[in-house]
């Protein structure tokens, strides 16, 4: 099932997405207004019997909002990107090409942007905004100290994330939070595909294009730390809740990997696609 969110008369409404329409979910006769509420309600949720809402007239919202906590993000999680980043001069975390343990940081809920939303980058005075296409993993039930063997049972579904980053702010502040947390710097969408319809992750391909030019292309099995590793690691120290989002890291091909770096500028269009999910497209403003 594809699950999306739109706004109807000022109210966030979640529903099943199919053939260009969203059929709202209802709980006790009311619209379901958050993903975590939908997940926790389980079988109590019904799909509206109406014709559905035309997505041409109801633009999609981020399919994970509102979040209960920050987005959990992973740095340097593909071999070639890890080496690319280590050589870029922007890496303040470690001198190692490949990390021994997952590098976890967060993005605040205020970074969320919708599919199709124009991303304003003028708050970055350094002009060094970069793209990072990633798989997003949505947690489906409370998770504390998950074992690797059980980790996938906590996954509700998958989406697409673009972990936008100001590289100069990232380097200037000696850590990743400021450079990655400018308002709107985490487009997510276009929807969540439930795990029961997604299947095995290994051969799924992630591709990022800027103005139609392919910049990133990798299979998800190329991650250094796979989804079970990430869930096990994070849940060992932080309790994960239904609706929490993990952005699993980006492959080689980001803007800082070029000489000179190829940063985003107003008028650019960034498209991140993942097999079995779809395409997340945002224009840079």
N, C-alpha and C positions, 0 to 999 in steps of 0.2 A: 504493500500500500504506500502511496505517496501522500504525505501529510504536509499541508501548507497553512498559511495564516494570511488573512486579509483584514481590513477594517470595514465594519458595517455600522453606519450611523454612530461613529465615534467609539465603537467597541471592537477590540481585537477578537476575531472569530477564527477558530481552527476548524479544518475540515479535510475531507478526502479529495485529492486532486486527480481529475481524470478528464481527458479530452477537452482541455481548455477551460474547465469549470471546477469550482470548489463547492462540494456539498458539505454544509456545516455539520459539525458534531453538536449534539445536545446532551446535557446532563440535568436531569430533573426539570426539563423544559426550558433550560437556559443555554445560551451559547457557551462553549468551552473557550476560555480566553487565555490559556497558557498551555504549553506543551507538557509541563510537569503535572498539571491537573489532569490532562488527558491520560497520561501514562498511569497515574495513581488511581484513576477511576476505573481503568480496565474495562471489563465487560458491562459496566453500568452505562457506558456511553452509547448513544444511538446516532445513526446518520439520518439527517433530515430527509424527509420523503419528497421535498420540493425539487424543482428542476436544477437547482444549483446556481451559483454566482458566476457570471462570466468574468474570467480573469482579464479580459480586454478592458473591462470597466472597473475592476477591483484589483489594483496592483498588489502583488505579493509582498508581505512583510518578512522580516527574518523569521524563519520557522522554529526558532528556539527562544524567542522573546516572550515575556520577560524572563531573564535568567535569575536564579537564586544566588548565584555567586559568579566570580570571574570565569572567563574561558580559560581552561588549562591548555597551555601550549607547549610544544616540544621543539627545542632547537637542535640543529645539526643531526638530523635523524635519517639522512640518506648519505651513503659513503661519498659519492662524488660532490654533493653539496657541502658536506662537512669539510672536505679538502678545499673546495672553492672558497668557503667562508674563512677558513684558517689562513689562506694565502691573501685574502683581500685587504688586510690591515684594519678591519672593523671588528675583529674578534677579541673581546676582552675577557673571555671566560676561561680559556685554557690554551696552551700552546700545542696540545695534541691535535692531530688531524682528526682522529676518531675518539669520541667520548667513551669512557669506561662505564658510565651510568647515564641514564636519560637526563637531559638538561631541561628542567621544567621552569617555565615562567607563566605569567598570566596577562590577560587583556581584560580590562574593565567592561562591564555591561554597556557603558556609554560609547564603546567602540563599534557596537553592532550597526550594520547597514543592511538595507534590503536589496534583494536582487533587482537590477535595473536602476537602482538609485545612483545619482551622480555623487561622487566622492570629492568633497572640497578639500584641496590640499594646501590652501594658502596659509594655514596655520603653521606650516613647516617653512620657516624662513630660510632654511638651508637648501631648499630645492633638491632634496635627495630621497624622494619617496620611491620605494621599491615594492615590487609585487612578490607574493609567495603563495602559490596555489597549494592547497592541502586537503586531505580527507578529514572530515569532521565526524567524530564518534559521539553519539548521544547515549547517555546512561539510562537504563530502564528500571532499575531498582536500587535500593540503598545498598551501598557497597563499602565494606570496611575490611581491610586485610584480605582481599581476594587472592586466591592462589592462581598461579598461571593456568592450571588445568581448568578452573571454573570461570576464568575471567570473561570469556565470551558470552557466558550465560547472563551477564549483566548488561549486555549491549541491546539497546532498543532499536537503533537505526543509524543511518549514515547520511551525511550531508556534505556540502562543499564549503570551504573557508578560503578566503584570501587574506592572509596575514600581512596587511600593508605595514610598511616600516619606513621611518625616516632614518636613513643610515647614519647621517652626520650627528643627529641627536643621540642615536644609539651609541656612537663612539664617544661623543662629547661627555655624556653622563656616566660612562664606565659601566653601564648595566643596560638591560633591555627594556625596562618598563616605560620610560618616557618616550623613547623612539617608536614604540609599538602601540602607544595608548592615546594617540591623538583622536579626537572625536570622529567617529565614523570609520575608523581604520580597521574594521573587521567585517567586511561583507560576508554574509552567510546565506546559503540557499541553493537552488530556488525552493527546495522542499526537503523533507526528511523521508528517506526510503526505509521502511521497516526491515529489520534484519532477516525476518523470515522469508522475504522476497529477494534478498540481496545475494545470498550464496557466499561462496568462498572468496576471500579478498585477493588471493595470491596473484592472479593474472590480470586483475583490474588495472587499467591504465589511467593515469592522471596527465592531463595536457594543459598547459597555459599558453595563451596567445596574446600578444599585444598588437593591436591594429591588424589582426589577421596573421601576423608572423609567429610561428611556433617558437617559443622560448624554452619551455620545459616539457619533458615527456619521460615518464618513468612508470614502472609497474609498482604496485603497492608492496609486493614481496621484496622490493629493494630496500625497505626500511631497515635501519640498524636495530632498532627496538620496535618489535611489532606491537599490534594492538593489545594482545594479552600481557606483554611486558609492561606496557604503559599503564594499563588498568591496575596491574599488580603493584607497580611502583607507587603510583599516586595514592591508591587506596590504603597502602601501608601507613601513610602519614596523614592523609586528609580523607575524611569520609565523603564519598561520592553519593549524590542524591539523584532521584529521577529527574531527567531533563538537563543534567549537567552536560557540558560540551567539552570534548577534548579535541584540539587541533593537532594532528599527528606529525607535523613537520613537512618541509618542502624539499623537492629534489633540486638537482643541479640546474642552472640556467637563469638564476635571478640576475637583476640588473648589475649588481656589483661584481659579477663574474666576468663582465666584459671590460675591455680596455679601449677607450675610457668607459666608465660605468654608464649604463643606459637607464637613466632614471625616468620615471613617469612624468608627464607634463600635461597641462590642461588640453583637453581635446582627445587624449588617448582613450582607447577602449581596451579593457582587460577582460579576457574570457578564460575561465577555468572550467574544464570539463572533466568528469569522471565517468567511466563506463558504468551503466546501470543506474546512475543518478540523473545526469543531465548536464546543464551548463549554467554557470553563474557568470553573468555579464554586468560590468559596471563601467560607466564613463568617468573619466577624471576631469574635475572642474577646477 
